[in-house]
Amino acid sequence: MMNLRKLTVTAAGTALLLGATACGTQGTTTGSPQQAPARSAAPADGTSGTGAYGNDTAPAGGTAATASGPLAVRNDPKLGPLVADAAGFTLYRFDKDTANPSMTTCEGDCAKAWPPVPASGTKPGGVDAAKLGTVKRADGTEQLTIAGWPVYRFAKDTAPGQTNGQGVGGTWFAVTPDGKKAGTKAPRPAGEALPALSVVDDAKLGDIIRDGKGRTLYRFTKDTAWPMKSHCEGACLEKWRPAQLVDLRNVKGIDPKKLISYTRPDGTKQLTLDCWPLYWFTGDKTPGETRGQGVGGTWFAVTPGGKLAK
C-alpha cells in the first residue's frame, strides 16, 4: 500500500497543491494510533489544580527571601526582559494585587509559596530607580514594588534563571523592568487580521495553534491519524466544529506540509495537522480562551507540531 498521498487544499477559492504527506508517523497498535493518556479537565477557577494563589504550600527547604543587593534585568529567550534579584532568581507580580495604590493581597500560605521581596537591602541595579518603591505589609515589613506592583520570588524556582512561576493560576507573571507582565504581548491593533493559522504562547499551555478568528484549535483523542478519521459525529459536532481549510500562504509558525484536507462522511472538508483532524470549541466565547482543554479527558489544544498541549 502506498504511504504517500497527494492532496489538494482549497481556501478562499484558491486551490493549493500540497506535497506528498505520510499520515502514519505516530506509533500504532492494531492499526490505530496510540492515544495519549486521558487527563482531567482544568478547574473552572483557573487555578490549574493548585491552591487559590497558584500553589498550595512552599516546598520543604524552599528559600524564603531574596538575596539583598542590586536587581538585574535578564533577557529570557522566551519571556523577554524580566527582573531578577541579586542571586539571579526571577521576580514576579500578582494580578490580585494593585499598583495604584500599591497593595499586596498575598499573605499566609500564599507568602510561603511566593516570598515577598524585602525592600531593605535591595538596590536598583539594572532597574530605573524611579520605578522602585515600597508597600507596607500586614506584619509591618516593607516589600519592594516596581511601578507600584509588589514583587515576589517563587519558592519552586530552585535555581537562578528559572521561571517556574510564569502563568501559575493565570495570575502570576515574571515582572519586567517597567512593572508589566513578562511574556505577554500587546493587543493586536484593531482591524489587523490574524493569519489564517498561527501560533500563540498561552500562559498555561505554551505554544498552541489558533485560527484566523483567534480561536484555539483542538484534537480529539478518539480520532485516528492512520487511517485519518474523525469520530466526532452527531451531537458532538454541536460543541466541536471542524476547522475549515486555510490558504497555506497565510499560515505562520506551522509547517504547511503538515496541513492537509480530510473529507468527512457528509462530504465536507476538514483541516488536519499531521493527519489529526482539528476542531474549535463553541464553549470558547472570546479569542484566546482554552475552555476546551481537558474536556472529558479527550479534548486538548494542539502544539504547532500537532501534539497534545500539556
Number of C-alpha atoms within 10 A of each C-alpha: 3 5 9 12 11 11 16 11 21 18 15 8 8 11 12 15 13 18 15 14 17 16 20 19 11 15 11 14 9 6 11 16 20 15 16 12 9 14 15 14 18 17 12 9 10 16 18 17 16 14 13 15 23 21 23 14 19 19 13 8 8 16 19 17 16 23 17 16 15 16 23 21 19 18 12 15 8 10 20 14 19 25 27 26 24 18 16 18 22 30 28 31 29 25 15 12 18 15 16 9 10 17 19 23 16 20 16 10 16 19 19 22 26 31 25 29 24 21 19 13 10 18 17 15 14 14 20 13 12 10 15 21 17 22 21 15 16 10 7 8 13 18 22 21 25 25 21 21 30 33 28 28 27 30 23 19 17 15 11 13 14 15 22 15 24 24 24 19 23 18 20 22 28 30 28 25 22 19 22 17 23 23 22 15 10 6 6 9 7 6 6 7 11 16 20 20 25 20 21 18 16 17 17 16 17 15 20 25 27 25 22 16 14 20 21 29 28 32 27 25 21 15 20 23 22 18 14 19 17 22 14 18 11 7 8 10 15 11 15 22 17 22 18 18 20 25 18 24 12 14 19 16 14 18 14 19 14 20 24 29 22 22 13 15 10 6 8 11 18 21 20 23 24 23 25 28 29 25 28 23 23 15 12 15 11 12 13 19 15 24 20 24 26 21 15 13 16 21 24 27 27 28 23 22 16 23 16 19 20 15
